Amino acid sequence: MGLGSLQLMLDRGQELDWFDSSFIRFTALIATATLGGAVAWLLMIDKPVVNLRALANRNFAVGSVTIFGIGAVLYSSNALIPLLAQGWFGYTAYTSGLLMSPGATVMVVLIPVGARWILPNVPTRWVLAFGFAMLGASSAYASHLAPMMDFWTLASFRALQTVGLAFLFVPNSTLSYSTMPRALNPDATALYSMFRNIGGSIGISVATAITASNLQIHRAYLSQHLSPLEAPFLSLQSRYEQTLRTLGYPHDTAHDLAMGLIDRTLNLQSAVLAYADVFAWSAAAAFCIVPLTFLFRPGVAGRVKG
């Protein structure tokens, strides 16, 4: 019930203006109370459904934090790129799906390469740190969005991101379970999956909320330049009106259509800036996780080279 309330709050938060809504405050209260009660109950009983004592293992605790971060950055970018392509760049569902395919190809190639040649020869913590650094670098690169980007530039954002992801999943799970007692492996697996999924849900919700909020902020700022006192605005308006009049539109109609085109351009530029903000925050989050990877302890009995 607690996770369900949390998911409901995250799904409906942006639509209902978050904590200004009594419904969101109620679901937040339910989620906090039920999750807190569930944790207390699982720690008190002798045979819990999921043994939370698995989190007492240092490697698994650090791995749970890092997989949460992977889920948040991965799922948020998975949601944002198609939304940007379809909502603002005019892509269809098919072509926006094609944007993701180069990244999938890169991951399919790099994961076996990393498992076969890199992990056996490089300390696993360094591989994981490299993965998060690449994830941050790719998100920083993706923050340089522009309204007139072509297909392959957008596709390269996702492809570069998957370079980092290819060095995250296997090393992170390897280190997380390297010092875990076998008796706790089933409980650890359940918790590990939960942290990844919750991280993804929170990442998507936070990313969409920041995008919607910053779009309005950027639009309000940019609209200040749509003034008769601004020479670039007057020049653009004049060019639009002249072009429309040469197409046969009357003067008044050409003026209205020109203002509509300018408003559309304003919305597009505001959206691009808002999405760029989210990618910049994702980059910062990924870079902040890099130092955490060195909190892992090396595995036992040579099971992992850490």
Secondary structure, DSSP 4 states (H G I P E B T S, - for coil): -HHHHHHHHHHHTTTTTGGGSHHHHHHHHHHHHHHHHHHHHHHHSSS-SS-GGGGGSHHHHHHHHHHHHHHHHHHHHHHHHHHHHHHHS---HHHHHHHHHHHHHHHHHHHHHIIIIITTTS-HHHHHHHHHHHHHHHHHHHT---TT--HHHHHHHHHHHHHHHTTTHHHHHHHHHTT--GGGHHHHHHHHHHHHHHHHHHHHHHHHHHHHHHHHHHHHHHHTT-STT-HHHHHHHHHHHHHHHHTT--HHHHHHHHHHHHHHHHHHHHHHHHHHHHHHHHHHHHHHHGGGGGGPPPPSTTS---
